[in-house]
Amino acid sequence: MTSRNVTQQYPALRDDIADLSTRRPLPGPGLEQLDPFLFLNHHGPQVYPPANQGLPFGPHPHRGFETITFILTGELAHLDSGGHESVIRAGGVQWMTAGAGVVHAELSPASFKHAGGPLEILQLWLNLPGKLKMTAPAYTGLQADAIPVLQLDQGRARVHLVSGEVAGQRGPFQSLTDTCLMSVQLSAGAEIELPAPLGRQVFLYVVDGDQVSVAGTALNAQHLVALDDSHAGVRLTSQGDATLLYGHAAPLNEPVVSYGPFVMNTQEEIRQAVVDYRAGKFGEVPGH
């Protein structure tokens, strides 16, 4: 097998939000973005006690990009100004296109706040090109049983395919930018090669597990791994259990101007986003 090589590893720095344990590898020191990947929050793992306040993400706006949320453990309630409402449980994924503008809330359902329990969530922000930034908002939430699991290397590797194609199978989410995304579970002795077409940006984050390597280079847990563009695959081996977030996408090579929850190409577009949001053009979350 041939493989891309590791060029650098970036740690996920602790940045708790209220009582929610949070680590963030992107953006971070020395890495502003990994075009077109903008942002990753790793919430948990932690255990919420009974009678907790739940997640702290009340109604807030977005414009100009997409959010993909992986619920590893626990559950997540979604509400947005487009009228979408769901509760996604462990193993499920939410894909929201903010596009021209949306207000959404990500909260814990009443049952979780009452009983508590384990929680671990990954949220990735994926940039949209200028020509798609004002596309209509959209939302899809799928439970674990709707996401195909590819058993590779005699079951020592399990690929939960969210979008794009691996080994002739396609994920259920249709990406506007042909982005491929998956979560990968490895056990001891696993050795697989994941696709990484030349010219595409690879996204590789080690959620947990400290016995994984790429092309012979050991990876650190809770680090974002930067790779070169030398080959059309990434060879992963593991001597123990590990969970990874993996994907690849075409770089946009466009200016990125951000202001909080808005990501556009120019300062003027940011100013317009603020004006439009304050004018109520993004709508409201029902009941909030």
C-alpha positions in Angstrom: 0.0 0.0 0.0 1.0 3.6 -0.6 -0.1 6.4 1.7 0.0 10.1 2.3 2.4 11.1 5.1 1.9 13.0 8.3 3.3 16.6 8.2 2.1 17.9 11.5 -0.3 17.1 14.4 -2.4 19.9 16.1 -3.7 19.3 19.7 -7.3 20.0 20.6 -7.1 22.7 23.2 -9.5 22.7 26.2 -12.2 25.5 25.9 -15.2 24.5 28.1 -18.6 26.0 27.5 -20.4 26.3 30.8 -20.3 22.8 32.3 -19.8 21.2 28.9 -16.3 19.7 28.4 -15.0 21.1 25.1 -11.8 20.6 23.1 -11.1 22.4 19.8 -8.3 21.5 17.4 -9.6 23.8 14.6 -9.0 26.7 14.5 -6.0 26.6 16.8 -2.4 27.9 17.1 -0.7 27.6 13.8 -3.8 26.4 12.0 -6.5 28.9 11.1 -8.4 26.5 8.7 -7.9 23.4 6.7 -9.7 24.6 3.6 -12.6 23.9 3.3 -12.8 22.6 6.9 -13.3 25.6 9.2 -13.9 24.4 12.8 -14.2 21.4 15.0 -15.6 21.2 18.5 -15.2 18.0 20.5 -17.7 18.0 23.3 -17.2 15.4 26.1 -16.9 12.6 26.7 -18.6 13.2 30.0 -21.4 12.0 32.1 -24.3 14.3 33.0 -26.0 13.8 36.4 -29.7 13.5 36.8 -31.7 16.8 36.8 -29.0 18.6 34.7 -29.4 21.7 32.6 -28.4 20.0 29.3 -26.6 21.5 26.4 -26.1 25.3 26.4 -26.8 26.0 22.7 -29.9 28.0 22.6 -31.1 29.8 19.4 -28.3 31.3 17.4 -27.7 32.2 13.7 -25.5 31.0 11.0 -24.8 32.0 7.4 -22.4 30.9 4.7 -21.4 27.3 5.6 -22.7 23.9 6.8 -22.6 22.2 10.2 -22.2 18.4 10.5 -22.8 17.0 13.9 -21.8 13.4 15.0 -23.6 12.2 18.1 -21.2 9.5 19.5 -23.0 9.0 22.8 -26.1 10.6 24.3 -28.7 12.5 22.3 -29.3 15.9 20.7 -32.5 17.8 20.0 -32.5 20.1 17.0 -34.9 23.0 16.2 -34.5 25.6 13.5 -36.2 28.5 11.8 -36.9 26.4 8.8 -39.3 24.3 10.9 -37.1 21.3 11.3 -37.2 19.4 14.5 -35.6 16.2 15.6 -34.0 14.2 18.4 -30.9 12.3 17.1 -29.5 9.6 19.3 -26.1 7.9 19.6 -24.6 7.0 16.3 -26.7 9.4 14.4 -25.7 12.5 12.4 -27.1 15.9 11.7 -26.2 17.8 8.5 -27.4 21.4 8.4 -26.9 23.8 5.5 -27.0 27.3 6.9 -26.6 28.9 3.5 -28.4 32.2 3.2 -29.2 32.2 6.9 -30.8 30.1 9.6 -31.4 30.2 13.4 -31.2 27.0 15.2 -31.0 25.5 18.7 -29.1 22.4 19.8 -30.4 21.3 23.2 -30.8 18.2 25.3 -34.2 16.6 25.2 -36.2 16.6 28.4 -35.6 12.9 29.0 -31.8 13.5 29.0 -32.0 16.5 31.3 -34.1 14.4 33.7 -32.1 11.1 33.7 -28.6 12.3 32.7 -26.1 10.0 31.1 -23.0 9.9 28.9 -22.5 12.5 26.2 -19.9 12.9 23.4 -20.5 15.0 20.3 -18.4 16.2 17.4 -19.4 19.3 15.4 -17.6 20.2 12.2 -18.1 23.4 10.2 -17.7 23.0 6.4 -17.2 26.1 4.3 -19.4 26.8 1.2 -18.0 28.4 -1.9 -19.1 32.0 -2.7 -21.6 30.8 -5.3 -23.4 28.6 -2.7 -23.2 30.8 0.4 -26.7 32.2 -0.2 -28.3 28.8 -1.1 -31.5 27.9 0.7 -31.1 26.5 4.2 -31.6 22.8 4.7 -31.5 20.1 7.4 -31.3 16.3 7.5 -31.0 14.3 10.7 -30.5 10.5 10.5 -30.3 7.9 13.2 -27.5 5.3 13.4 -29.5 2.6 11.5 -29.8 4.9 8.4 -26.0 5.2 8.1 -24.2 2.3 6.4 -21.4 0.5 8.3 -18.6 -0.9 6.1 -16.8 -3.9 7.7 -13.2 -3.7 6.5 -10.2 -5.9 7.3 -12.3 -8.8 8.5 -14.3 -6.6 10.8 -11.3 -5.0 12.6 -12.3 -1.7 11.0 -15.8 -0.3 10.8 -16.5 2.7 8.6 -19.7 4.6 9.3 -20.1 6.3 5.9 -21.9 9.6 6.1 -21.3 11.1 2.7 -19.2 10.3 -0.4 -18.0 6.9 -1.5 -15.9 4.2 0.0 -15.4 0.7 -1.4 -18.2 1.2 -3.9 -20.8 2.3 -1.3 -22.2 5.8 -0.9 -23.2 7.6 2.3 -26.8 8.8 2.7 -26.1 12.5 2.9 -25.8 14.4 -0.4 -23.1 17.0 0.0 -23.4 20.2 -2.0 -19.6 20.3 -2.4 -18.9 16.5 -3.0 -17.4 16.2 0.5 -16.7 12.7 1.8 -17.2 12.2 5.6 -17.1 9.2 7.9 -16.4 8.1 11.4 -14.0 5.1 11.7 -13.7 2.6 14.5 -10.5 0.5 14.7 -9.7 -2.5 16.8 -6.3 -4.2 17.5 -4.6 -5.4 14.4 -6.6 -3.2 12.0 -4.9 -2.1 8.8 -6.9 -0.3 6.1 -6.4 2.3 3.4 -9.0 5.1 3.1 -9.4 7.1 -0.1 -7.7 10.4 -0.4 -7.9 11.6 -4.1 -5.0 13.7 -5.2 -5.6 17.4 -4.8 -8.2 17.0 -2.1 -7.9 18.2 1.4 -7.9 15.3 3.9 -9.5 15.8 7.4 -8.3 13.4 10.1 -9.1 13.8 13.8 -8.2 11.2 16.4 -11.2 11.2 18.7 -9.7 8.6 21.0 -7.0 5.9 21.0 -3.3 6.3 21.2 -2.1 3.3 19.2 -3.0 4.4 15.7 -0.4 5.2 13.0 -0.4 6.6 9.4 2.3 5.2 7.1 4.4 4.4 10.2 3.9 7.7 12.1 2.2 7.3 15.4 -0.9 9.6 15.9 -1.8 11.4 19.1 -5.3 11.1 20.6 -7.4 14.3 20.4 -5.1 15.8 17.6 -5.9 17.0 14.1 -3.5 15.3 11.7 -2.2 17.3 8.6 -1.1 15.1 5.7 0.8 15.7 2.5 -0.7 15.3 -1.0 1.7 12.6 -2.1 -0.7 9.6 -2.7 -4.4 8.9 -3.3 -4.9 7.0 -0.1 -4.2 7.1 3.7 -3.0 3.9 5.3 -4.1 3.4 8.9 -2.9 0.7 11.3 -4.0 0.3 14.9 -2.7 -1.8 17.8 -5.8 -1.0 20.0 -9.2 0.5 19.9 -9.6 3.9 18.3 -12.2 6.2 16.9 -11.4 8.7 14.1 -13.2 11.4 12.2 -12.1 11.2 8.5 -13.0 12.9 5.3 -11.8 14.7 2.2 -13.0 17.6 0.1 -11.9 20.0 -2.7 -10.2 23.1 -1.4 -12.2 26.3 -2.2 -9.1 28.6 -2.5 -11.3 31.6 -1.7 -11.0 34.4 0.9 -12.5 33.5 4.3 -13.9 36.4 6.4 -15.7 35.3 9.5 -17.5 37.0 12.3 -18.8 34.7 15.0 -21.5 32.5 13.4 -21.1 34.1 9.9 -18.5 32.9 7.3 -18.4 34.9 4.1 -15.9 36.1 1.4 -15.8 39.8 2.2 -16.3 42.2 5.1 -19.3 43.8 3.3 -21.0 40.4 3.1 -20.4 40.0 6.9 -21.9 43.4 7.5 -24.9 42.4 5.4 -25.3 39.2 7.3 -25.5 41.1 10.6 -28.0 43.6 9.1 -30.2 40.8 7.8 -30.1 38.8 11.0 -31.1 41.9 13.1 -33.9 42.6 10.6 -35.3 39.1 11.3 -34.6 37.7 7.8 -33.2 34.4 9.3 -36.5 33.7 11.0 -37.0 32.4 14.5 -36.9 29.1 16.3 -40.5 28.2 17.2 -41.2 28.4 20.9 -38.0 30.3 21.6 
